[in-house]
Amino acid sequence: MFTLTAGIPSMNEAELRKFGGFIEREFGIKMPATKKSLLESRLFKRVQACGLSSYSGYFDFVTKDPKARDEFLRFVDLVSTHETSFFREERHFNFLRETVLPALCREEGRRAISVLSAACSTGEEAYSLGMLVNAAVQDHRRSDISFTVEGVDLSNRAIAMAQRGVYLAESTEKIPDELRRRYLMVSRDRSKDLCRIVPELRRRMSFHTGNLLGKPELESHRYDIVFCRNVLIYFNQANQRQAVATLLDHMASGGFLFLGHSESIMGFDLPASIVSHAVFRKD
Ligand SMILES: C[S@@+](CC[C@H](N)C(=O)[O-])C[C@H]1O[C@@H](n2cnc3c(N)ncnc32)[C@H](O)[C@@H]1O
């Protein structure tokens, strides 16, 4: 039964422990007591929508009932944070454009550039990468290099949005003008104020769900560039190490791994060395 605080029923200690333990075990996401009101406000509507009368009832339904598959996907979506934007933490994109991509495009025998956006959320990071790689390949006249950008995320809803590649015009403001002209189409319906990524780029992209702490089904074992930003902060140290080790296993040697500006693999004893702020190169 519910006890009300500020309109939203509060979760008792035992319920918080159950949800927190499950979320950290399954997805790696830490749920300390400070996240209690966030969890309550996100889950209460789902408890009601499922016609249940307590958080415990919802926990049992979503974690144990085979009929709850759709609800499980909603739950996953609600307990993770999806904040993202085009060209977020711009310094990494500058490093890519000025240093990494010119070097890859100058390699004579190179035929492919393979990129992964791990924990890609709704796709803005992956499309930012796609724009830069496509522009570099064209500008270096390397039509013999094919490239792919793959995005993976825990959230089904975020992946569906990434696959559509449709964004509010105002959210595209950080895309440099030249790239915006090349890779965005503006909706013909002016009242909608939407943009879509051009088909030429969408064709190079693939998005799918996957858990970085399980065995995500990644398409390559030789990624040249991996972005895994602003997700390790939600993990404990052991899970951070496990997720990065999995990614490094799927990278070409010499490949570049970009983490969020406040994330690091220092002290994890993994086969990669720092080359710039939150950028590592696989040994
Ligand atoms: C804050 S967003 C970061 C998006 C993007 N990388 C960026 O920096 O803008 C974090 C994303 O990590 C995803 N996520 C959380 N735990 C995950 C896991 N175990 N496996 C895959 N994705 C996960 C969430 O669904 C969310 O979309």
The ligand as a Tripos MOL2 file, in Angstrom:
@<TRIPOS>MOLECULE
LIG
   27    29     1     0     0
SMALL
NO_CHARGES

@<TRIPOS>ATOM
      1 C1         23.3170   10.0570  -20.6520 C.3       1 LIG1
      2 S1         23.0610    9.0080  -22.0300 S.3       1 LIG1
      3 C2         24.5540    9.2650  -22.9450 C.3       1 LIG1
      4 C3         24.3070    9.3950  -24.4290 C.3       1 LIG1
      5 C4         25.5470    9.7350  -25.2650 C.3       1 LIG1
      6 N1         26.5650    8.7310  -25.1800 N.3       1 LIG1
      7 C5         26.1090   11.0730  -24.8890 C.2       1 LIG1
      8 O1         27.1670   11.1590  -24.2680 O.co2     1 LIG1
      9 O2         25.4800   12.1000  -25.2160 O.co2     1 LIG1
     10 C6         23.3070    7.4010  -21.2940 C.3       1 LIG1
     11 C7         22.7400    6.2670  -22.1150 C.3       1 LIG1
     12 O3         23.2960    5.0540  -21.6210 O.3       1 LIG1
     13 C8         22.3300    4.0330  -21.7980 C.3       1 LIG1
     14 N2         22.6950    2.9100  -20.9340 N.ar      1 LIG1
     15 C9         22.6540    2.8490  -19.5760 C.ar      1 LIG1
     16 N3         23.0850    1.6440  -19.1460 N.ar      1 LIG1
     17 C10        23.4020    0.9290  -20.2610 C.ar      1 LIG1
     18 C11        23.8820   -0.3930  -20.4730 C.ar      1 LIG1
     19 N4         24.1120   -1.2270  -19.4480 N.pl3     1 LIG1
     20 N5         24.0820   -0.8000  -21.7660 N.ar      1 LIG1
     21 C12        23.8270    0.0310  -22.8090 C.ar      1 LIG1
     22 N6         23.3700    1.2870  -22.6630 N.ar      1 LIG1
     23 C13        23.1600    1.7340  -21.4070 C.ar      1 LIG1
     24 C14        21.0250    4.7050  -21.4240 C.3       1 LIG1
     25 O4         19.9000    4.0200  -21.9480 O.3       1 LIG1
     26 C15        21.2280    6.1160  -22.0140 C.3       1 LIG1
     27 O5         20.6350    6.2320  -23.2740 O.3       1 LIG1
@<TRIPOS>BOND
     1     1     2 1
     2     2     3 1
     3     2    10 1
     4     3     4 1
     5     4     5 1
     6     5     6 1
     7     5     7 1
     8     7     8 2
     9     7     9 1
    10    10    11 1
    11    11    12 1
    12    11    26 1
    13    12    13 1
    14    13    14 1
    15    13    24 1
    16    14    15 ar
    17    14    23 ar
    18    15    16 ar
    19    16    17 ar
    20    17    18 ar
    21    17    23 ar
    22    18    19 1
    23    18    20 ar
    24    20    21 ar
    25    21    22 ar
    26    22    23 ar
    27    24    25 1
    28    24    26 1
    29    26    27 1
@<TRIPOS>SUBSTRUCTURE
     1 LIG1         1 GROUP 0 **** ****
